Each structure stands twice: as structure tokens, then as C-alpha cells.
């Protein structure tokens, strides 16, 4: 079942700039946060990272939980 998750990019502590090469954090809805493995760090997901403009550090995405973790879909437009 598809869910909406918050993806937050890493920020370089020295420069304050977004670090697209670093891992990013996935924050699921509150009800899913208590389930093991649903939140946490992800890396090597170029399809997610390329949907971020250089000035934004977080966005919501459609995602589906699988045995391998979150499978990310499209970015959800901000309301």
C-alpha cells in the first residue's frame, strides 16, 4: 500500500548547504514510526535526490513499504 513519507536531505554542518551525496532521512507518518525499520537513513536513491531543487532540504514522497525497505515514487506537490 502506498504511503506518504517525509524525506529530509542532509545538511553540511560547515557550509549549511544541502549535501546531495549524503544519506537522507525518511520519516513516515506517526502511526508507522513505531514499526521496525520504517524510518531511518537511505542512500543511493538517485531517483529521489534528483527530484529536489538545490534550495530545498525536505519534501513528501509517495512510497511503498517492501521487504527491502521503502520503494520511492513521485514527489508530492506542496500544498
N, C-alpha and C positions, 0 to 999 in steps of 0.2 A: 504494500500500500504506500502511495506517495505521501510524503510529509513535507512541511516547510521547515527548513533549518536555517539558522543564522551562521554565516561564515565570516570570521574575523581574521583579517590578514595580520601578519607580524609587522611590528614597527621597529626600525633600527634605533636603539636607545641613544646612540651618539648623534645621529642626524635628525631623528624624528620622522624620517621618510619611510614609506611603505617598502618592505623588503619582499618582492615577489619570488625570490629564490628560497625563502624560508618556508617552514611548515606553516599551515594555517589551522585555526581552531574551529571546530564545528560545535555549535551549541544548539541542541534540539529543544523542542517545546518542553516545558516544565514536566509534563507527565512522562516523557520519555527519558528524562535525565536520570531517573533512578534505575533504569535498566542498564545492565553492564555493557560497556563498550560504546554506548550511543553517542557520547560526547568525547571530544579529545582532539589530538593532533592528526593532521593529514598532510601528506606531501606528495609530490609528483602527480599532481592533478592539473595539468595544463589547461584542460577544458574549463575548469573553474576559474583559475587565475586570469586567463585571457578575457573573461567577462567583466573584470574590474578596470575602471578607468584609473589612471595614475594617482588621482587625488582622493580616491575612496578607500577606506580600510575595512568596511563591513557591508554585507548585503545578504538578502534572503534568497535561498535557492530551493527548487523542488529537489527532493532526494528520496530514494527508496532504500530501506534497510535490507541488506542481503547477508548471506553467511560470510562474505568478505568485507563487510562494512558498508558504509554509505555509497550508493551509486548516484552521482550527482546529475541533475538535469539542467534546465534553463534557470537563469536568474529571474527572480520575481521583481517586477517593477515596483518601485517605492510608491506608496500612496500619499 
